[in-house]
Amino acid sequence: MGQAGMAEAAVRYLRSMKTPPVVALPRPELRCVGEDERAPVDRAEFRRVLGSFATGVTVVTAPAADVEGTTGVTPGPAGFACQSFSSLSLDPPLVAFMVGRTSTTWPRIARAGVFCVNVLGASQGELCRAFAVSGADKFAGVEYDAAPASGSPRLAGTLAWIDCTIHAVHTGGDHLIVVGRVNALGAADGDEPPLLFRKGRFL
């Protein structure tokens, strides 16, 4: 029996029960915090405490894409350093990363519709710093090839790469939550540990 058949069977069973129907709870009232209301936590304290959690470091890249409003101009590939990356689902294979809503790189990734997550090794701190700057040619002197499914830059010497299509984008405060469907992936054979970031510095 497929998923649709199981769902139909469940509905028939519930309808046969001599119990009152399930009533949905009312939706909670949602509102923004007013300007005269104190934020629940101090921003500096929030960053200090959350900074205690060590994260892996990745570089999210995307191939060059035509820019709206330009003719015959194709910029280079896009990329940015990203700590907020996570696996999300096994079936279907999904991953997620978070990006600031003011990011100037994100619109280029969104326009491409695809991306590659490059998982950095412990020796790649300088590579991370190169992709953390704004307004520079981040790919200058960086060795890479094309990821097999999307053509996104696959950086040389990384621990792993995950080649994705953008599956969904959700809002999350001052960030966007980008969900990607994995089309191809791979990992290096070596034993180098991952690059970790905690309390404002690499570990």
C-alpha positions in Angstrom: 0.0 0.0 0.0 1.4 3.4 -1.0 1.4 6.5 1.0 -1.8 7.8 -0.6 -3.5 4.4 0.2 -2.3 4.5 3.9 -3.6 8.1 4.2 -7.0 7.1 2.8 -7.2 4.1 5.2 -6.4 6.4 8.2 -9.1 8.8 7.2 -11.7 5.9 6.9 -10.6 4.6 10.3 -11.0 8.0 12.0 -14.4 8.5 10.5 -15.6 5.2 11.9 -14.6 6.0 15.4 -17.4 7.2 17.8 -15.5 10.3 18.9 -16.1 13.9 18.3 -14.2 15.3 15.3 -10.9 16.9 15.8 -11.2 20.7 16.0 -8.2 22.8 15.0 -6.9 25.2 17.7 -7.2 28.9 16.8 -4.1 30.4 15.2 -2.0 32.4 17.7 -1.9 36.2 17.4 1.3 37.2 15.6 2.7 40.7 15.8 5.9 42.6 15.6 7.7 43.9 18.7 6.9 47.5 19.1 9.6 50.2 19.1 8.8 51.0 22.7 9.1 47.4 23.8 12.4 46.0 25.2 13.9 43.1 23.2 13.7 39.8 25.1 17.5 39.5 25.1 20.4 41.8 24.6 21.9 41.4 21.1 25.5 41.4 22.4 24.7 38.8 25.0 22.9 36.7 22.4 26.0 36.7 20.2 28.3 36.0 23.1 26.3 33.0 24.4 25.6 31.5 20.9 29.3 32.0 20.0 30.0 29.3 22.6 28.7 26.8 20.1 31.4 25.6 17.7 30.3 25.3 14.0 31.9 23.9 10.9 32.8 26.3 8.2 31.8 26.1 4.5 31.9 28.1 1.4 28.7 28.3 -0.6 29.3 28.9 -4.3 27.2 29.4 -7.5 28.0 29.6 -11.2 28.0 32.9 -13.0 24.5 34.1 -13.9 23.2 36.9 -16.1 22.4 40.0 -14.2 19.0 41.6 -14.8 19.1 44.8 -16.7 22.5 44.2 -18.3 23.2 43.1 -21.9 26.0 40.8 -22.7 27.5 41.1 -19.2 28.1 37.9 -17.3 29.8 38.4 -13.9 32.1 35.7 -12.4 30.9 33.0 -10.0 29.5 33.9 -6.6 30.5 32.6 -3.2 30.5 33.4 0.5 31.8 31.9 3.7 29.0 30.2 5.7 28.9 28.7 9.2 25.2 28.1 9.3 25.0 24.9 7.2 23.3 21.7 8.1 21.9 18.5 6.7 18.1 18.5 6.8 16.5 15.5 5.3 17.5 12.0 4.0 14.4 11.4 1.9 14.4 13.5 -0.2 18.1 14.5 0.3 18.0 18.1 1.5 20.5 20.4 3.1 20.0 24.0 4.4 22.1 27.1 5.0 21.2 30.5 6.4 22.3 33.8 4.8 21.8 37.4 5.9 19.0 39.2 4.1 21.4 42.1 3.3 23.9 39.8 1.7 25.0 41.1 -1.8 26.1 37.6 -2.8 22.7 35.8 -2.1 20.8 37.5 -5.0 23.4 36.1 -7.4 23.0 32.6 -6.0 19.3 32.9 -6.1 19.4 34.0 -9.7 21.6 31.0 -10.6 19.1 28.7 -8.8 21.8 26.2 -7.8 24.8 26.1 -5.4 27.6 24.0 -4.1 28.5 23.7 -0.4 32.3 23.3 0.0 33.2 21.9 3.5 36.5 23.4 4.6 39.4 21.5 6.3 41.3 22.8 9.3 44.1 24.1 7.0 41.8 26.3 5.0 41.3 29.3 7.3 42.8 31.7 4.8 40.5 30.4 2.1 37.5 31.1 4.4 38.8 34.6 5.1 39.0 35.3 1.3 35.3 34.4 0.9 34.3 36.4 4.0 35.2 39.8 2.6 32.8 41.9 0.6 33.4 43.7 -2.7 36.6 41.8 -3.7 37.3 39.1 -6.3 36.9 36.2 -4.0 38.0 33.7 -6.6 41.3 35.3 -7.5 44.0 32.7 -7.2 41.5 30.1 -6.0 41.7 26.7 -7.7 38.4 25.1 -8.5 36.5 23.1 -11.1 32.8 22.7 -12.0 30.5 20.6 -9.7 29.0 17.9 -11.9 25.3 18.7 -11.6 25.1 22.5 -11.3 28.5 23.8 -12.6 29.0 25.7 -9.4 32.6 26.2 -8.3 33.9 23.1 -6.5 36.9 24.3 -4.5 40.1 22.3 -4.6 41.3 20.6 -1.4 38.0 20.7 0.6 36.9 17.9 2.8 33.5 17.5 1.0 31.2 19.1 -1.5 27.5 19.0 -1.9 26.0 20.0 -5.3 22.4 21.3 -5.0 19.4 22.9 -6.6 17.5 25.5 -4.6 14.4 23.7 -3.3 12.8 26.4 -1.0 13.6 29.7 0.7 12.0 30.7 4.0 12.3 33.9 6.1 13.9 33.7 9.5 14.2 37.1 11.1 17.1 39.0 9.6 18.2 35.9 7.7 16.9 33.6 5.0 16.7 29.9 5.3 17.7 28.3 2.0 16.9 24.6 1.5 18.7 22.8 -1.3 18.0 19.5 -2.9 21.1 17.4 -3.3 21.9 16.2 -6.8 25.5 15.1 -6.3 28.1 15.0 -3.5 31.5 13.6 -2.6 34.2 13.6 0.1 38.0 13.4 0.3 39.7 10.3 1.4 42.1 12.0 3.9 41.9 12.3 7.7 42.2 16.1 7.9 39.7 17.5 10.6 37.2 20.1 9.6 37.7 23.8 10.1 35.8 24.9 13.2 34.8 28.4 14.4 34.0 29.4 18.0 33.9 32.7 19.8 35.2 34.7 16.9 38.2 32.5 15.9 39.1 29.3 14.2 39.9 26.3 16.3 
